[in-house]
């Protein structure tokens, strides 16, 4: 059976269903509320948001499938080898579908997580896959960070052993807050414009892409289980708000998904779902020498070998 946009879109909606069920079970109290929306230029989506849960303070599992005139900024990025960068772009249309997830937990001991997997095609025949998963602990636990990266490496190695080191480095560079000179968290994997490469067909890369999406629920629910019952105090909560502030800075200044959504007249509530309900910015805040906060800050660096 030929893989097409309808197949991919239907698979993504099933993935959204499964992830929401797993997160509701892990939370144990709250459930996702769904809102269906449409876009005047073409397409729409299903936004599912959970708030004020036992574990999840605010989280969204968003599905979208949109289409329309290809935005100009796609052609202003760095040169790529695909045909999207060649010839006249006038009149080109696009179709994009994906699932995007951000979870902000109640406890500062439970990490923030983000995942996005997306499929993009244009009317000139260009198509590609993109996505990734990254983890943003408020407090870095080495054992958890190593385990998290090991799970992603296992997914990559199953399909192409070159993918984990390449996509891990890509995540380190992408999820970097340049004006703070620190990474957003401990990274993960990130990839874009994945199509034919390294002797792999589109269908082989699609299988990898799907397995990245399927890894989300078991990985994050295990991290919830490990950390949700840990004690914390007001100092920990204040640090959580400051780390959320860094998360906001990255998403509003650097994130390409946010930019794509806003520049293609996407639904603002869905695009900015990634922002926490509460965040903080203290003037010239300094961590204390030897504190858990300083230890975490010292590990927000590119190139750390977690797996």
N, C-alpha and C positions, 0 to 999 in steps of 0.2 A: 504493500500500500504506500502510495506517495505521501510523504509528510508535507502538509500545507498549513496555512495560517489557522484554518478551522480546527485541525487536529491539535495544534499547539495551544490554541486558546482554550479548547475544552480541557486539555490536560492541566493547564494552569488553574482553571476553576476547581477541578477536583483536588489539586494540591492545596488550594486555599481552604477548601472544606476540611481536609484532613488535618492541616496545621491548626485551624481554629478549634477543632475537637480536642486535639492534644493539649493545647494551651488552656482551654477551659477545664480540662481534667486536672492539669497541674496546678491551676489556680485554686480550684475547689469552691469558689464562691460566686464570682462574677461570670457573665457570659458576654459574647460579642453581639453588638447591635449592628444590623446591616442597613445600609442606605444605597440604593441603586441610583445612578446618575447618568446623564447623557451629555454629550458635547455637541455643540451646534455644528462644528466643522465635520464631525463624523465620529461615531463610536461612543464609548462610555465605560462604565465599570461598576464594580461592587466594592464599596468601602465597608469594612468591618472593624469596629473599634470597641475595645474593652476599657473600662475605667473603674477605679476604686475597688479593684479586686483584693483578695487576700494576699496575693503575691505581686500582681501586676497593677501598678498605679495608673499607667496609660499605655496602651498598646494597640497597634493597628496591623491588620493583614489585608492588604489592598490588592485588588485585581483590576486591571484596566486593559482595554483593547481600543485603540484610537487610530484615526486615519485622517489624511488631509494633505494639503500642500506641504512638501518637504521644507522645513525651516532653513533659512540661509545659514545659520550658525553651524550646521552640520558640515558645510563645505569650507568653513574658515578654520577648522581644527587642523592639526598637523597632517601632513600628506600620508595617505594610506595607499596600499597597493590595489585596493579594490576599485571597481568602476565608479563608485560614488564620487571619486575625486577627479574623474576624467570627463571632458566634454562639456556640453551645455546643460545646465541644471534647470533651465526654464521649463516649467510644466511638470516637473517630477512630483509624484505623490508618494506618501509613505503609509505604512501600517506598522504599528508597534503594540505589542501586548506583553504583559509581565505581571509578576507578583512582587510586591515590595512590603517588607516587614520591619518595623522598629518596635522594640519592647522596652519600656522604662519601668523597672520594678519599684516596689515600695521600699524594700530594704537596700541600704547601701552595700550590703554584703553580697547581693545578687547582681551580676553584671548586666549592663545594657547590651542588647544584641541587635544586629541589623542584617537583613538578607535582601537581595534583589536578584531576580533572574528575569531576563527580558529577551524578546525576539523582535527583530526589526527587519523590515524589507522595504524596498522602493520599486517603483514601477519600471525601472530600467533593469530589473532582475537582480540587483544587489540584495543580499540578505546576510544577516549575521546574528550571533548569539552573544549575550553579555551577562555579567552577574558577579556574584560573590557573596561571601559571608564574612563579617568581622565582629569582634567582641571588644566591648569597652567596659572593663571592670572599673568600679570606683576604687577598689583595692585589689591589686594584682596578687593572685595566689599562684605561685609557680606551678604547683601540681595541676591546677585547673587549666592554666595557660598551655602547659605541655600537652595535656590530654586533648584539649580543644584542637590544637594544631595537628596532633596525631590523627584525629578523625578526618580532618580535611585532607591531610597528606594521603591517607588510605584511599579516599575517594579519587584523588588525582592519580595516584600510582596505578590504580586499577585500569585506567584508561590511557594514560600517557605519563611515564615517569618524569618527563621534562616539565610537566605542568606545575607541580607544587612549587619548586624553587622559583620558577618564573612568576607565577601568580602570587606567591607570597611576597616577593620583592615588589611586584606591582601594587599590592595592597599597602605595603609599608610606605611606598611613595605617594600613593593616592590619598590615603587617610592620614595625611600629614598637615598639621596646622602650622603653616610656615611662619606666620606672625608671632606664634608662641614658641616656635622651635621645638615642638613636641608632637608625637603621634597622638591620634585621637584615642587609641587604646592599644591592644596587643596585635592588631591587624587580623589577618586571616588569609583569604585569597580574593583576588579581584581580577577580572578579565573582561575584555571588550572586543568587538569586531571579530569574534571567533567564527571561522567558516572552514575553508579548506586550508590545512596546514599540517606540516610534519607527517605527511603521508596519511592523514586521517580524513575521512569523508565528512560531509556535513552531518550525515546520519550518525556517525560515530561520535562526533562532538555533541550532537543532540542528546545522545545517551549519557554522556558525561554531565552535561548541563542539567538533565533531569535528576541525576543522582545527587548533584549539589543541592537542588531544591528539596529532595527527599531526606537529606541529612539534617535539615534544620530542626525538625521536631524532636527526634531522639537526642540530639546534641544539647539543645537548650533545656529540655525538660530534665535531663540529667544534671546540668549545672544548677537549675532551680533546686532540685532535690538535695544537692550537696550543701547549699548555702542558705536556704530560706529560713532555717531555724537558728542561725547564728545571732548572738546578742549584739546590739549596737547602742550607741548613745548619741547625744546631741552633737558632739564633735564630729562623729561619723556622718550624721545627717547634713551638717554644714558642708563637709567635704563633698558629699554627694551632690549638693546643689551647685557647688563650684565646678565639679566635673561635668555636670549637665550643661553648665554655661559654655564650657569648651565645645560640647557637642553641638550646641546651637550655633556657635561661631563657625564651626566647620560647615554645617549644613547650609547656612545662609551665604557664606562667602565662597566656598569651593565646590560644593556638591553638584555634579553634572546632572544628576537626576532631577534635582530641584530646578536647575536652570532649564532643562528640557521641558519639564511640566509647565513652568511659567511662560516660556517663550512659545509654546504651542497651545496656549489658552486652555490649559488643563484646569481641573477643579481645584481651587486654592485650598479648600479644607483638606482634601485628600493629599495634596502635595506637601502641606505643612503639618500633616499628621505626625511626622517624624520628630517634632519638637516636644519636649517634656511639658507637663502641666505646670511645673515650677522649676526655676533655675536661679542661680545666684551669681553675682559679680561683686566681690569685695575689693576695695581699692588696695593695690600693691600687696596682696596677700602673700605671706611667706610661710612655708612649711618649716616645722621645727626639726633640727638636726636629730637623726635617729628615729623619727616618728614614722608610723606606717604610711602616712601621707607622703613623706619625703621618699620613702622606699619605693612607693608606686611611681612617683614623679621621675625617679631615677631610671625607671624601666620603660618610660614612654619614649623609646628611641627606635630608629630604623635598624634593621639588620640583626636583631636578636634571634638566635637560633633556638626556637621553641620545640622543634620536632626533628 
